[in-house]
């Protein structure tokens, strides 16, 4: 028994493999133009994936920071009175806050009217933005401070001229290790430790911290805290926040400013998301320009290959097959650019995240969305050239120069 042959005059069917081979052959004939057109798509996709990946890596770093430092830290400080004067917290505010229900620990720092210098030859008044703070011994546990070098103040050193420097302060004073002396409040203080940077309480990075007793005995400190740090139980942070002002200053709770440092980090991340949306818009514009480049390449291809189109039509190719051929070429061209853009965007994200010591996060949905966007753009860009090619009459196309 012999296999049935299609009736005479019936056009041959093109399988998926045939369509891909024909489409790829059209691209291989113009490698330079194909590369430049695909590059436009790749730049747009890389820009979008890079922006999304860097933003996601930044958020992952923020979450890691909050997990390490906690979101249960609250601060209370003096605000302004009804008449606009600077208010003050009572000296007993730390003890009152520590006795609140749901409070795990409370500590404080107090502003000291003094400056700190690397030596005693620097003119007075050039503070360099360094603040001198009296600190309680339990401040590291409450504020989540860690030491980069040396040790924190203890019951002995807190009574003597000893100082712990914030990370920025140590850099400004040129102090790399404990054991050296700095000129603080017109007298020499010995550096006993240097703090690690702390994103949750950045005001301590640019401070010099001395013992509470030493500040009172040697620097004229009045014993009133200017910032009370409070750690609350996770499930009771909101309740503690509502009661903190009235507890820290019962006589004038309206003159107390309460904040949650983790909210500032979250607000910064929200601002980053707004900036990310702007950059995504710019990436979309680049992607649109790349799509126009694909359309231009395909239109020129139709004009240059009219003889080929006429020959195929005269040999029996249908209008649908011609449309499918050119649509496939535009889809392949966009897909090549999209794949290159995904790789480039992921690489840019990885390099930037590693340089910032962030976790590398490239969302799968962004890569999949990028490839899908290229297919949509390829289809839209190739639709008109494909229809135009299919409408060419065989005799007209063959006779074209």
ABEGO torsion letter per residue (X at the ends): XBBBBBBBGBBBBBBAAAAAAAAAAAAAABAAAAAAAAAAAAAAAAAAAAAAAAAAAAAAAAAAAAAAAEAABBBBBBBBBAAGBBBBBBAAAAAAAAABBGBABBBBBBBBBBBBBABAABBBGBAGGBBBBBBBAAAAAAAGBBBABEBBBBAAAAABBBBBBBAAAAAAAGBABBGBBBBBGGBBBBBABBBBBBAABAAAAABBBBBAAAAAAAAGBAGBBABBBBBBBAAAAAAAAAAAAAAABAABAAABBBBBAAAAAAAAAAAAAAAAAAAAAAAAAAAAAAAAAAAAAAAAAAAAAAAAAAAAAAAGBBAAAAAAAAAAAAAAAAAAAAAAAAAAAAAAAAAAAAAAGBBBBBBAAAAAAAAAAAAAAAAAAAAAAAAAAAABBAAAAAABX
